[in-house]
Amino acid sequence: MSSYALFLILNDVSKLSEIHKIFYEVGCGATTLDSVGMGKVLLDNNIEVPIFSGIRKLVEGNKPYSKTIVSVIRSEEKLRKAIDRIKIELQMDTVNKKGVGFIFVLPVLECHGFKLEDEE
């Protein structure tokens, strides 16, 4: 059985409750961490980098921080459901919604500290 680590860097922290609800409904646990991206550091130092210009509005003012959500997911089916629902909630495929967050997935080679469902 393959396991995956899903990482969501959520810049639009107003969506945090909805994202937690998605993980709950899909049947996955998740851990949420406070985070600050390099984009914020560059903006604080008035360094212009084209890739970060789209998130300027999100990190200026009252929203300088993001949330990093990590979930170890034990099936590709749950992984796909979680990603699809998150992308819909955050409107990630909409041109006007760039910078709300991004997702990446890594394989989990080993995981210790909890019992897998199929173990006896």
Phi and psi restraints in degrees (range 20) as a CNS / XPLOR table:
assign (resid 1 and name C) (resid 2 and name N)
       (resid 2 and name CA) (resid 2 and name C) 1.0 -88.0 20.0 2
assign (resid 2 and name N) (resid 2 and name CA)
       (resid 2 and name C) (resid 3 and name N) 1.0 146.5 20.0 2
assign (resid 2 and name C) (resid 3 and name N)
       (resid 3 and name CA) (resid 3 and name C) 1.0 -123.7 20.0 2
assign (resid 3 and name N) (resid 3 and name CA)
       (resid 3 and name C) (resid 4 and name N) 1.0 153.1 20.0 2
assign (resid 3 and name C) (resid 4 and name N)
       (resid 4 and name CA) (resid 4 and name C) 1.0 -132.7 20.0 2
assign (resid 4 and name N) (resid 4 and name CA)
       (resid 4 and name C) (resid 5 and name N) 1.0 145.4 20.0 2
assign (resid 4 and name C) (resid 5 and name N)
       (resid 5 and name CA) (resid 5 and name C) 1.0 -105.0 20.0 2
assign (resid 5 and name N) (resid 5 and name CA)
       (resid 5 and name C) (resid 6 and name N) 1.0 113.7 20.0 2
assign (resid 5 and name C) (resid 6 and name N)
       (resid 6 and name CA) (resid 6 and name C) 1.0 -95.0 20.0 2
assign (resid 6 and name N) (resid 6 and name CA)
       (resid 6 and name C) (resid 7 and name N) 1.0 127.7 20.0 2
assign (resid 6 and name C) (resid 7 and name N)
       (resid 7 and name CA) (resid 7 and name C) 1.0 -115.9 20.0 2
assign (resid 7 and name N) (resid 7 and name CA)
       (resid 7 and name C) (resid 8 and name N) 1.0 127.2 20.0 2
assign (resid 7 and name C) (resid 8 and name N)
       (resid 8 and name CA) (resid 8 and name C) 1.0 -120.4 20.0 2
assign (resid 8 and name N) (resid 8 and name CA)
       (resid 8 and name C) (resid 9 and name N) 1.0 118.9 20.0 2
assign (resid 8 and name C) (resid 9 and name N)
       (resid 9 and name CA) (resid 9 and name C) 1.0 -94.7 20.0 2
assign (resid 9 and name N) (resid 9 and name CA)
       (resid 9 and name C) (resid 10 and name N) 1.0 108.2 20.0 2
assign (resid 9 and name C) (resid 10 and name N)
       (resid 10 and name CA) (resid 10 and name C) 1.0 -101.0 20.0 2
assign (resid 10 and name N) (resid 10 and name CA)
       (resid 10 and name C) (resid 11 and name N) 1.0 107.0 20.0 2
assign (resid 10 and name C) (resid 11 and name N)
       (resid 11 and name CA) (resid 11 and name C) 1.0 -82.8 20.0 2
assign (resid 11 and name N) (resid 11 and name CA)
       (resid 11 and name C) (resid 12 and name N) 1.0 -31.6 20.0 2
assign (resid 11 and name C) (resid 12 and name N)
       (resid 12 and name CA) (resid 12 and name C) 1.0 -90.1 20.0 2
assign (resid 12 and name N) (resid 12 and name CA)
       (resid 12 and name C) (resid 13 and name N) 1.0 83.6 20.0 2
assign (resid 12 and name C) (resid 13 and name N)
       (resid 13 and name CA) (resid 13 and name C) 1.0 -67.8 20.0 2
assign (resid 13 and name N) (resid 13 and name CA)
       (resid 13 and name C) (resid 14 and name N) 1.0 -11.7 20.0 2
assign (resid 13 and name C) (resid 14 and name N)
       (resid 14 and name CA) (resid 14 and name C) 1.0 -67.0 20.0 2
assign (resid 14 and name N) (resid 14 and name CA)
       (resid 14 and name C) (resid 15 and name N) 1.0 -15.4 20.0 2
assign (resid 14 and name C) (resid 15 and name N)
       (resid 15 and name CA) (resid 15 and name C) 1.0 -93.9 20.0 2
assign (resid 15 and name N) (resid 15 and name CA)
       (resid 15 and name C) (resid 16 and name N) 1.0 4.0 20.0 2
assign (resid 15 and name C) (resid 16 and name N)
       (resid 16 and name CA) (resid 16 and name C) 1.0 -58.8 20.0 2
assign (resid 16 and name N) (resid 16 and name CA)
       (resid 16 and name C) (resid 17 and name N) 1.0 -45.2 20.0 2
assign (resid 16 and name C) (resid 17 and name N)
       (resid 17 and name CA) (resid 17 and name C) 1.0 -61.2 20.0 2
assign (resid 17 and name N) (resid 17 and name CA)
       (resid 17 and name C) (resid 18 and name N) 1.0 -41.2 20.0 2
assign (resid 17 and name C) (resid 18 and name N)
       (resid 18 and name CA) (resid 18 and name C) 1.0 -66.2 20.0 2
assign (resid 18 and name N) (resid 18 and name CA)
       (resid 18 and name C) (resid 19 and name N) 1.0 -37.5 20.0 2
assign (resid 18 and name C) (resid 19 and name N)
       (resid 19 and name CA) (resid 19 and name C) 1.0 -67.1 20.0 2
assign (resid 19 and name N) (resid 19 and name CA)
       (resid 19 and name C) (resid 20 and name N) 1.0 -42.8 20.0 2
assign (resid 19 and name C) (resid 20 and name N)
       (resid 20 and name CA) (resid 20 and name C) 1.0 -59.3 20.0 2
assign (resid 20 and name N) (resid 20 and name CA)
       (resid 20 and name C) (resid 21 and name N) 1.0 -41.4 20.0 2
assign (resid 20 and name C) (resid 21 and name N)
       (resid 21 and name CA) (resid 21 and name C) 1.0 -60.9 20.0 2
assign (resid 21 and name N) (resid 21 and name CA)
       (resid 21 and name C) (resid 22 and name N) 1.0 -39.8 20.0 2
assign (resid 21 and name C) (resid 22 and name N)
       (resid 22 and name CA) (resid 22 and name C) 1.0 -61.3 20.0 2
assign (resid 22 and name N) (resid 22 and name CA)
       (resid 22 and name C) (resid 23 and name N) 1.0 -48.4 20.0 2
assign (resid 22 and name C) (resid 23 and name N)
       (resid 23 and name CA) (resid 23 and name C) 1.0 -60.1 20.0 2
assign (resid 23 and name N) (resid 23 and name CA)
       (resid 23 and name C) (resid 24 and name N) 1.0 -41.4 20.0 2
assign (resid 23 and name C) (resid 24 and name N)
       (resid 24 and name CA) (resid 24 and name C) 1.0 -61.5 20.0 2
assign (resid 24 and name N) (resid 24 and name CA)
       (resid 24 and name C) (resid 25 and name N) 1.0 -48.3 20.0 2
assign (resid 24 and name C) (resid 25 and name N)
       (resid 25 and name CA) (resid 25 and name C) 1.0 -67.9 20.0 2
assign (resid 25 and name N) (resid 25 and name CA)
       (resid 25 and name C) (resid 26 and name N) 1.0 -30.4 20.0 2
assign (resid 25 and name C) (resid 26 and name N)
       (resid 26 and name CA) (resid 26 and name C) 1.0 -78.0 20.0 2
assign (resid 26 and name N) (resid 26 and name CA)
       (resid 26 and name C) (resid 27 and name N) 1.0 -19.3 20.0 2
assign (resid 26 and name C) (resid 27 and name N)
       (resid 27 and name CA) (resid 27 and name C) 1.0 90.6 20.0 2
assign (resid 27 and name N) (resid 27 and name CA)
       (resid 27 and name C) (resid 28 and name N) 1.0 33.6 20.0 2
assign (resid 27 and name C) (resid 28 and name N)
       (resid 28 and name CA) (resid 28 and name C) 1.0 -121.1 20.0 2
assign (resid 28 and name N) (resid 28 and name CA)
       (resid 28 and name C) (resid 29 and name N) 1.0 143.5 20.0 2
assign (resid 28 and name C) (resid 29 and name N)
       (resid 29 and name CA) (resid 29 and name C) 1.0 -82.5 20.0 2
assign (resid 29 and name N) (resid 29 and name CA)
       (resid 29 and name C) (resid 30 and name N) 1.0 165.1 20.0 2
assign (resid 29 and name C) (resid 30 and name N)
       (resid 30 and name CA) (resid 30 and name C) 1.0 -158.5 20.0 2
assign (resid 30 and name N) (resid 30 and name CA)
       (resid 30 and name C) (resid 31 and name N) 1.0 151.5 20.0 2
assign (resid 30 and name C) (resid 31 and name N)
       (resid 31 and name CA) (resid 31 and name C) 1.0 -120.1 20.0 2
assign (resid 31 and name N) (resid 31 and name CA)
       (resid 31 and name C) (resid 32 and name N) 1.0 134.6 20.0 2
assign (resid 31 and name C) (resid 32 and name N)
       (resid 32 and name CA) (resid 32 and name C) 1.0 -113.1 20.0 2
assign (resid 32 and name N) (resid 32 and name CA)
       (resid 32 and name C) (resid 33 and name N) 1.0 130.4 20.0 2
assign (resid 32 and name C) (resid 33 and name N)
       (resid 33 and name CA) (resid 33 and name C) 1.0 -121.9 20.0 2
assign (resid 33 and name N) (resid 33 and name CA)
       (resid 33 and name C) (resid 34 and name N) 1.0 144.4 20.0 2
assign (resid 33 and name C) (resid 34 and name N)
       (resid 34 and name CA) (resid 34 and name C) 1.0 -73.4 20.0 2
assign (resid 34 and name N) (resid 34 and name CA)
       (resid 34 and name C) (resid 35 and name N) 1.0 141.7 20.0 2
assign (resid 34 and name C) (resid 35 and name N)
       (resid 35 and name CA) (resid 35 and name C) 1.0 -149.0 20.0 2
assign (resid 35 and name N) (resid 35 and name CA)
       (resid 35 and name C) (resid 36 and name N) 1.0 157.9 20.0 2
assign (resid 35 and name C) (resid 36 and name N)
       (resid 36 and name CA) (resid 36 and name C) 1.0 -130.6 20.0 2
assign (resid 36 and name N) (resid 36 and name CA)
       (resid 36 and name C) (resid 37 and name N) 1.0 124.5 20.0 2
assign (resid 36 and name C) (resid 37 and name N)
       (resid 37 and name CA) (resid 37 and name C) 1.0 -85.6 20.0 2
assign (resid 37 and name N) (resid 37 and name CA)
       (resid 37 and name C) (resid 38 and name N) 1.0 164.4 20.0 2
assign (resid 37 and name C) (resid 38 and name N)
       (resid 38 and name CA) (resid 38 and name C) 1.0 -62.5 20.0 2
assign (resid 38 and name N) (resid 38 and name CA)
       (resid 38 and name C) (resid 39 and name N) 1.0 -28.7 20.0 2
assign (resid 38 and name C) (resid 39 and name N)
       (resid 39 and name CA) (resid 39 and name C) 1.0 -56.9 20.0 2
assign (resid 39 and name N) (resid 39 and name CA)
       (resid 39 and name C) (resid 40 and name N) 1.0 -41.3 20.0 2
assign (resid 39 and name C) (resid 40 and name N)
       (resid 40 and name CA) (resid 40 and name C) 1.0 -63.8 20.0 2
assign (resid 40 and name N) (resid 40 and name CA)
       (resid 40 and name C) (resid 41 and name N) 1.0 -42.8 20.0 2
assign (resid 40 and name C) (resid 41 and name N)
       (resid 41 and name CA) (resid 41 and name C) 1.0 -63.1 20.0 2
assign (resid 41 and name N) (resid 41 and name CA)
       (resid 41 and name C) (resid 42 and name N) 1.0 -44.0 20.0 2
assign (resid 41 and name C) (resid 42 and name N)
       (resid 42 and name CA) (resid 42 and name C) 1.0 -64.3 20.0 2
assign (resid 42 and name N) (resid 42 and name CA)
       (resid 42 and name C) (resid 43 and name N) 1.0 -41.2 20.0 2
assign (resid 42 and name C) (resid 43 and name N)
       (resid 43 and name CA) (resid 43 and name C) 1.0 -66.1 20.0 2
assign (resid 43 and name N) (resid 43 and name CA)
       (resid 43 and name C) (resid 44 and name N) 1.0 -38.7 20.0 2
assign (resid 43 and name C) (resid 44 and name N)
       (resid 44 and name CA) (resid 44 and name C) 1.0 -61.3 20.0 2
assign (resid 44 and name N) (resid 44 and name CA)
       (resid 44 and name C) (resid 45 and name N) 1.0 -29.5 20.0 2
assign (resid 44 and name C) (resid 45 and name N)
       (resid 45 and name CA) (resid 45 and name C) 1.0 -99.5 20.0 2
assign (resid 45 and name N) (resid 45 and name CA)
       (resid 45 and name C) (resid 46 and name N) 1.0 13.3 20.0 2
assign (resid 45 and name C) (resid 46 and name N)
       (resid 46 and name CA) (resid 46 and name C) 1.0 54.0 20.0 2
assign (resid 46 and name N) (resid 46 and name CA)
       (resid 46 and name C) (resid 47 and name N) 1.0 38.3 20.0 2
assign (resid 46 and name C) (resid 47 and name N)
       (resid 47 and name CA) (resid 47 and name C) 1.0 -98.3 20.0 2
assign (resid 47 and name N) (resid 47 and name CA)
       (resid 47 and name C) (resid 48 and name N) 1.0 121.4 20.0 2
assign (resid 47 and name C) (resid 48 and name N)
       (resid 48 and name CA) (resid 48 and name C) 1.0 -89.3 20.0 2
assign (resid 48 and name N) (resid 48 and name CA)
       (resid 48 and name C) (resid 49 and name N) 1.0 118.7 20.0 2
assign (resid 48 and name C) (resid 49 and name N)
       (resid 49 and name CA) (resid 49 and name C) 1.0 -127.7 20.0 2
assign (resid 49 and name N) (resid 49 and name CA)
       (resid 49 and name C) (resid 50 and name N) 1.0 121.3 20.0 2
assign (resid 49 and name C) (resid 50 and name N)
       (resid 50 and name CA) (resid 50 and name C) 1.0 -52.9 20.0 2
assign (resid 50 and name N) (resid 50 and name CA)
       (resid 50 and name C) (resid 51 and name N) 1.0 -38.4 20.0 2
assign (resid 50 and name C) (resid 51 and name N)
       (resid 51 and name CA) (resid 51 and name C) 1.0 -64.8 20.0 2
assign (resid 51 and name N) (resid 51 and name CA)
       (resid 51 and name C) (resid 52 and name N) 1.0 -25.1 20.0 2
assign (resid 51 and name C) (resid 52 and name N)
       (resid 52 and name CA) (resid 52 and name C) 1.0 -94.1 20.0 2
assign (resid 52 and name N) (resid 52 and name CA)
       (resid 52 and name C) (resid 53 and name N) 1.0 -5.7 20.0 2
assign (resid 52 and name C) (resid 53 and name N)
       (resid 53 and name CA) (resid 53 and name C) 1.0 -62.7 20.0 2
assign (resid 53 and name N) (resid 53 and name CA)
       (resid 53 and name C) (resid 54 and name N) 1.0 -31.2 20.0 2
assign (resid 53 and name C) (resid 54 and name N)
       (resid 54 and name CA) (resid 54 and name C) 1.0 -69.1 20.0 2
assign (resid 54 and name N) (resid 54 and name CA)
       (resid 54 and name C) (resid 55 and name N) 1.0 -21.7 20.0 2
assign (resid 54 and name C) (resid 55 and name N)
       (resid 55 and name CA) (resid 55 and name C) 1.0 -101.3 20.0 2
assign (resid 55 and name N) (resid 55 and name CA)
       (resid 55 and name C) (resid 56 and name N) 1.0 3.9 20.0 2
assign (resid 55 and name C) (resid 56 and name N)
       (resid 56 and name CA) (resid 56 and name C) 1.0 -53.0 20.0 2
assign (resid 56 and name N) (resid 56 and name CA)
       (resid 56 and name C) (resid 57 and name N) 1.0 -46.4 20.0 2
assign (resid 56 and name C) (resid 57 and name N)
       (resid 57 and name CA) (resid 57 and name C) 1.0 -63.7 20.0 2
assign (resid 57 and name N) (resid 57 and name CA)
       (resid 57 and name C) (resid 58 and name N) 1.0 -33.7 20.0 2
assign (resid 57 and name C) (resid 58 and name N)
       (resid 58 and name CA) (resid 58 and name C) 1.0 -74.2 20.0 2
assign (resid 58 and name N) (resid 58 and name CA)
       (resid 58 and name C) (resid 59 and name N) 1.0 -30.9 20.0 2
assign (resid 58 and name C) (resid 59 and name N)
       (resid 59 and name CA) (resid 59 and name C) 1.0 -99.5 20.0 2
assign (resid 59 and name N) (resid 59 and name CA)
       (resid 59 and name C) (resid 60 and name N) 1.0 -8.9 20.0 2
assign (resid 59 and name C) (resid 60 and name N)
       (resid 60 and name CA) (resid 60 and name C) 1.0 -84.4 20.0 2
assign (resid 60 and name N) (resid 60 and name CA)
       (resid 60 and name C) (resid 61 and name N) 1.0 159.3 20.0 2
assign (resid 60 and name C) (resid 61 and name N)
       (resid 61 and name CA) (resid 61 and name C) 1.0 72.6 20.0 2
assign (resid 61 and name N) (resid 61 and name CA)
       (resid 61 and name C) (resid 62 and name N) 1.0 -128.1 20.0 2
assign (resid 61 and name C) (resid 62 and name N)
       (resid 62 and name CA) (resid 62 and name C) 1.0 -86.4 20.0 2
assign (resid 62 and name N) (resid 62 and name CA)
       (resid 62 and name C) (resid 63 and name N) 1.0 1.2 20.0 2
assign (resid 62 and name C) (resid 63 and name N)
       (resid 63 and name CA) (resid 63 and name C) 1.0 -123.8 20.0 2
assign (resid 63 and name N) (resid 63 and name CA)
       (resid 63 and name C) (resid 64 and name N) 1.0 60.6 20.0 2
assign (resid 63 and name C) (resid 64 and name N)
       (resid 64 and name CA) (resid 64 and name C) 1.0 -81.4 20.0 2
assign (resid 64 and name N) (resid 64 and name CA)
       (resid 64 and name C) (resid 65 and name N) 1.0 -10.3 20.0 2
assign (resid 64 and name C) (resid 65 and name N)
       (resid 65 and name CA) (resid 65 and name C) 1.0 -117.4 20.0 2
assign (resid 65 and name N) (resid 65 and name CA)
       (resid 65 and name C) (resid 66 and name N) 1.0 162.6 20.0 2
assign (resid 65 and name C) (resid 66 and name N)
       (resid 66 and name CA) (resid 66 and name C) 1.0 -124.4 20.0 2
assign (resid 66 and name N) (resid 66 and name CA)
       (resid 66 and name C) (resid 67 and name N) 1.0 177.5 20.0 2
assign (resid 66 and name C) (resid 67 and name N)
       (resid 67 and name CA) (resid 67 and name C) 1.0 -119.3 20.0 2
assign (resid 67 and name N) (resid 67 and name CA)
       (resid 67 and name C) (resid 68 and name N) 1.0 137.1 20.0 2
assign (resid 67 and name C) (resid 68 and name N)
       (resid 68 and name CA) (resid 68 and name C) 1.0 -108.3 20.0 2
assign (resid 68 and name N) (resid 68 and name CA)
       (resid 68 and name C) (resid 69 and name N) 1.0 120.8 20.0 2
assign (resid 68 and name C) (resid 69 and name N)
       (resid 69 and name CA) (resid 69 and name C) 1.0 -111.3 20.0 2
assign (resid 69 and name N) (resid 69 and name CA)
       (resid 69 and name C) (resid 70 and name N) 1.0 127.7 20.0 2
assign (resid 69 and name C) (resid 70 and name N)
       (resid 70 and name CA) (resid 70 and name C) 1.0 -120.2 20.0 2
assign (resid 70 and name N) (resid 70 and name CA)
       (resid 70 and name C) (resid 71 and name N) 1.0 133.3 20.0 2
assign (resid 70 and name C) (resid 71 and name N)
       (resid 71 and name CA) (resid 71 and name C) 1.0 -139.2 20.0 2
assign (resid 71 and name N) (resid 71 and name CA)
       (resid 71 and name C) (resid 72 and name N) 1.0 129.0 20.0 2
assign (resid 71 and name C) (resid 72 and name N)
       (resid 72 and name CA) (resid 72 and name C) 1.0 -93.1 20.0 2
assign (resid 72 and name N) (resid 72 and name CA)
       (resid 72 and name C) (resid 73 and name N) 1.0 118.2 20.0 2
assign (resid 72 and name C) (resid 73 and name N)
       (resid 73 and name CA) (resid 73 and name C) 1.0 -115.8 20.0 2
assign (resid 73 and name N) (resid 73 and name CA)
       (resid 73 and name C) (resid 74 and name N) 1.0 131.0 20.0 2
assign (resid 73 and name C) (resid 74 and name N)
       (resid 74 and name CA) (resid 74 and name C) 1.0 -95.9 20.0 2
assign (resid 74 and name N) (resid 74 and name CA)
       (resid 74 and name C) (resid 75 and name N) 1.0 3.8 20.0 2
assign (resid 74 and name C) (resid 75 and name N)
       (resid 75 and name CA) (resid 75 and name C) 1.0 -145.5 20.0 2
assign (resid 75 and name N) (resid 75 and name CA)
       (resid 75 and name C) (resid 76 and name N) 1.0 146.0 20.0 2
assign (resid 75 and name C) (resid 76 and name N)
       (resid 76 and name CA) (resid 76 and name C) 1.0 -66.3 20.0 2
assign (resid 76 and name N) (resid 76 and name CA)
       (resid 76 and name C) (resid 77 and name N) 1.0 -32.1 20.0 2
assign (resid 76 and name C) (resid 77 and name N)
       (resid 77 and name CA) (resid 77 and name C) 1.0 -61.7 20.0 2
assign (resid 77 and name N) (resid 77 and name CA)
       (resid 77 and name C) (resid 78 and name N) 1.0 -47.8 20.0 2
assign (resid 77 and name C) (resid 78 and name N)
       (resid 78 and name CA) (resid 78 and name C) 1.0 -65.2 20.0 2
assign (resid 78 and name N) (resid 78 and name CA)
       (resid 78 and name C) (resid 79 and name N) 1.0 -38.8 20.0 2
assign (resid 78 and name C) (resid 79 and name N)
       (resid 79 and name CA) (resid 79 and name C) 1.0 -57.9 20.0 2
assign (resid 79 and name N) (resid 79 and name CA)
       (resid 79 and name C) (resid 80 and name N) 1.0 -49.8 20.0 2
assign (resid 79 and name C) (resid 80 and name N)
       (resid 80 and name CA) (resid 80 and name C) 1.0 -61.6 20.0 2
assign (resid 80 and name N) (resid 80 and name CA)
       (resid 80 and name C) (resid 81 and name N) 1.0 -42.7 20.0 2
assign (resid 80 and name C) (resid 81 and name N)
       (resid 81 and name CA) (resid 81 and name C) 1.0 -61.0 20.0 2
assign (resid 81 and name N) (resid 81 and name CA)
       (resid 81 and name C) (resid 82 and name N) 1.0 -46.4 20.0 2
assign (resid 81 and name C) (resid 82 and name N)
       (resid 82 and name CA) (resid 82 and name C) 1.0 -61.5 20.0 2
assign (resid 82 and name N) (resid 82 and name CA)
       (resid 82 and name C) (resid 83 and name N) 1.0 -48.4 20.0 2
assign (resid 82 and name C) (resid 83 and name N)
       (resid 83 and name CA) (resid 83 and name C) 1.0 -61.6 20.0 2
assign (resid 83 and name N) (resid 83 and name CA)
       (resid 83 and name C) (resid 84 and name N) 1.0 -47.1 20.0 2
assign (resid 83 and name C) (resid 84 and name N)
       (resid 84 and name CA) (resid 84 and name C) 1.0 -60.0 20.0 2
assign (resid 84 and name N) (resid 84 and name CA)
       (resid 84 and name C) (resid 85 and name N) 1.0 -44.6 20.0 2
assign (resid 84 and name C) (resid 85 and name N)
       (resid 85 and name CA) (resid 85 and name C) 1.0 -69.0 20.0 2
assign (resid 85 and name N) (resid 85 and name CA)
       (resid 85 and name C) (resid 86 and name N) 1.0 -38.6 20.0 2
assign (resid 85 and name C) (resid 86 and name N)
       (resid 86 and name CA) (resid 86 and name C) 1.0 -64.2 20.0 2
assign (resid 86 and name N) (resid 86 and name CA)
       (resid 86 and name C) (resid 87 and name N) 1.0 -44.7 20.0 2
assign (resid 86 and name C) (resid 87 and name N)
       (resid 87 and name CA) (resid 87 and name C) 1.0 -61.1 20.0 2
assign (resid 87 and name N) (resid 87 and name CA)
       (resid 87 and name C) (resid 88 and name N) 1.0 -37.8 20.0 2
assign (resid 87 and name C) (resid 88 and name N)
       (resid 88 and name CA) (resid 88 and name C) 1.0 -68.2 20.0 2
assign (resid 88 and name N) (resid 88 and name CA)
       (resid 88 and name C) (resid 89 and name N) 1.0 -48.0 20.0 2
assign (resid 88 and name C) (resid 89 and name N)
       (resid 89 and name CA) (resid 89 and name C) 1.0 -58.9 20.0 2
assign (resid 89 and name N) (resid 89 and name CA)
       (resid 89 and name C) (resid 90 and name N) 1.0 -42.1 20.0 2
assign (resid 89 and name C) (resid 90 and name N)
       (resid 90 and name CA) (resid 90 and name C) 1.0 -89.7 20.0 2
assign (resid 90 and name N) (resid 90 and name CA)
       (resid 90 and name C) (resid 91 and name N) 1.0 -1.1 20.0 2
assign (resid 90 and name C) (resid 91 and name N)
       (resid 91 and name CA) (resid 91 and name C) 1.0 51.5 20.0 2
assign (resid 91 and name N) (resid 91 and name CA)
       (resid 91 and name C) (resid 92 and name N) 1.0 45.7 20.0 2
assign (resid 91 and name C) (resid 92 and name N)
       (resid 92 and name CA) (resid 92 and name C) 1.0 -67.7 20.0 2
assign (resid 92 and name N) (resid 92 and name CA)
       (resid 92 and name C) (resid 93 and name N) 1.0 -22.5 20.0 2
assign (resid 92 and name C) (resid 93 and name N)
       (resid 93 and name CA) (resid 93 and name C) 1.0 -92.0 20.0 2
assign (resid 93 and name N) (resid 93 and name CA)
       (resid 93 and name C) (resid 94 and name N) 1.0 6.1 20.0 2
assign (resid 93 and name C) (resid 94 and name N)
       (resid 94 and name CA) (resid 94 and name C) 1.0 -93.5 20.0 2
assign (resid 94 and name N) (resid 94 and name CA)
       (resid 94 and name C) (resid 95 and name N) 1.0 130.2 20.0 2
assign (resid 94 and name C) (resid 95 and name N)
       (resid 95 and name CA) (resid 95 and name C) 1.0 -55.4 20.0 2
assign (resid 95 and name N) (resid 95 and name CA)
       (resid 95 and name C) (resid 96 and name N) 1.0 -39.6 20.0 2
assign (resid 95 and name C) (resid 96 and name N)
       (resid 96 and name CA) (resid 96 and name C) 1.0 -76.9 20.0 2
assign (resid 96 and name N) (resid 96 and name CA)
       (resid 96 and name C) (resid 97 and name N) 1.0 -3.5 20.0 2
assign (resid 96 and name C) (resid 97 and name N)
       (resid 97 and name CA) (resid 97 and name C) 1.0 -110.4 20.0 2
assign (resid 97 and name N) (resid 97 and name CA)
       (resid 97 and name C) (resid 98 and name N) 1.0 23.9 20.0 2
assign (resid 97 and name C) (resid 98 and name N)
       (resid 98 and name CA) (resid 98 and name C) 1.0 -64.4 20.0 2
assign (resid 98 and name N) (resid 98 and name CA)
       (resid 98 and name C) (resid 99 and name N) 1.0 142.1 20.0 2
assign (resid 98 and name C) (resid 99 and name N)
       (resid 99 and name CA) (resid 99 and name C) 1.0 90.8 20.0 2
assign (resid 99 and name N) (resid 99 and name CA)
       (resid 99 and name C) (resid 100 and name N) 1.0 -0.7 20.0 2
assign (resid 99 and name C) (resid 100 and name N)
       (resid 100 and name CA) (resid 100 and name C) 1.0 -71.7 20.0 2
assign (resid 100 and name N) (resid 100 and name CA)
       (resid 100 and name C) (resid 101 and name N) 1.0 -22.4 20.0 2
assign (resid 100 and name C) (resid 101 and name N)
       (resid 101 and name CA) (resid 101 and name C) 1.0 164.8 20.0 2
assign (resid 101 and name N) (resid 101 and name CA)
       (resid 101 and name C) (resid 102 and name N) 1.0 174.0 20.0 2
assign (resid 101 and name C) (resid 102 and name N)
       (resid 102 and name CA) (resid 102 and name C) 1.0 -148.6 20.0 2
assign (resid 102 and name N) (resid 102 and name CA)
       (resid 102 and name C) (resid 103 and name N) 1.0 155.8 20.0 2
assign (resid 102 and name C) (resid 103 and name N)
       (resid 103 and name CA) (resid 103 and name C) 1.0 -120.8 20.0 2
assign (resid 103 and name N) (resid 103 and name CA)
       (resid 103 and name C) (resid 104 and name N) 1.0 139.3 20.0 2
assign (resid 103 and name C) (resid 104 and name N)
       (resid 104 and name CA) (resid 104 and name C) 1.0 -140.6 20.0 2
assign (resid 104 and name N) (resid 104 and name CA)
       (resid 104 and name C) (resid 105 and name N) 1.0 155.3 20.0 2
assign (resid 104 and name C) (resid 105 and name N)
       (resid 105 and name CA) (resid 105 and name C) 1.0 -128.8 20.0 2
assign (resid 105 and name N) (resid 105 and name CA)
       (resid 105 and name C) (resid 106 and name N) 1.0 136.6 20.0 2
assign (resid 105 and name C) (resid 106 and name N)
       (resid 106 and name CA) (resid 106 and name C) 1.0 -125.2 20.0 2
assign (resid 106 and name N) (resid 106 and name CA)
       (resid 106 and name C) (resid 107 and name N) 1.0 148.3 20.0 2
assign (resid 106 and name C) (resid 107 and name N)
       (resid 107 and name CA) (resid 107 and name C) 1.0 -71.4 20.0 2
assign (resid 107 and name N) (resid 107 and name CA)
       (resid 107 and name C) (resid 108 and name N) 1.0 145.9 20.0 2
assign (resid 107 and name C) (resid 108 and name N)
       (resid 108 and name CA) (resid 108 and name C) 1.0 -102.6 20.0 2
assign (resid 108 and name N) (resid 108 and name CA)
       (resid 108 and name C) (resid 109 and name N) 1.0 115.0 20.0 2
assign (resid 108 and name C) (resid 109 and name N)
       (resid 109 and name CA) (resid 109 and name C) 1.0 -82.4 20.0 2
assign (resid 109 and name N) (resid 109 and name CA)
       (resid 109 and name C) (resid 110 and name N) 1.0 -37.1 20.0 2
assign (resid 109 and name C) (resid 110 and name N)
       (resid 110 and name CA) (resid 110 and name C) 1.0 -144.5 20.0 2
assign (resid 110 and name N) (resid 110 and name CA)
       (resid 110 and name C) (resid 111 and name N) 1.0 149.9 20.0 2
assign (resid 110 and name C) (resid 111 and name N)
       (resid 111 and name CA) (resid 111 and name C) 1.0 -147.9 20.0 2
assign (resid 111 and name N) (resid 111 and name CA)
       (resid 111 and name C) (resid 112 and name N) 1.0 127.3 20.0 2
assign (resid 111 and name C) (resid 112 and name N)
       (resid 112 and name CA) (resid 112 and name C) 1.0 -124.2 20.0 2
assign (resid 112 and name N) (resid 112 and name CA)
       (resid 112 and name C) (resid 113 and name N) 1.0 148.1 20.0 2
assign (resid 112 and name C) (resid 113 and name N)
       (resid 113 and name CA) (resid 113 and name C) 1.0 112.1 20.0 2
assign (resid 113 and name N) (resid 113 and name CA)
       (resid 113 and name C) (resid 114 and name N) 1.0 -2.5 20.0 2
assign (resid 113 and name C) (resid 114 and name N)
       (resid 114 and name CA) (resid 114 and name C) 1.0 -149.9 20.0 2
assign (resid 114 and name N) (resid 114 and name CA)
       (resid 114 and name C) (resid 115 and name N) 1.0 157.8 20.0 2
assign (resid 114 and name C) (resid 115 and name N)
       (resid 115 and name CA) (resid 115 and name C) 1.0 -91.0 20.0 2
assign (resid 115 and name N) (resid 115 and name CA)
       (resid 115 and name C) (resid 116 and name N) 1.0 129.0 20.0 2
assign (resid 115 and name C) (resid 116 and name N)
       (resid 116 and name CA) (resid 116 and name C) 1.0 -71.5 20.0 2
assign (resid 116 and name N) (resid 116 and name CA)
       (resid 116 and name C) (resid 117 and name N) 1.0 149.1 20.0 2
assign (resid 116 and name C) (resid 117 and name N)
       (resid 117 and name CA) (resid 117 and name C) 1.0 -58.3 20.0 2
assign (resid 117 and name N) (resid 117 and name CA)
       (resid 117 and name C) (resid 118 and name N) 1.0 -35.4 20.0 2
assign (resid 117 and name C) (resid 118 and name N)
       (resid 118 and name CA) (resid 118 and name C) 1.0 -89.6 20.0 2
assign (resid 118 and name N) (resid 118 and name CA)
       (resid 118 and name C) (resid 119 and name N) 1.0 4.7 20.0 2
assign (resid 118 and name C) (resid 119 and name N)
       (resid 119 and name CA) (resid 119 and name C) 1.0 -85.3 20.0 2
assign (resid 119 and name N) (resid 119 and name CA)
       (resid 119 and name C) (resid 120 and name N) 1.0 148.3 20.0 2
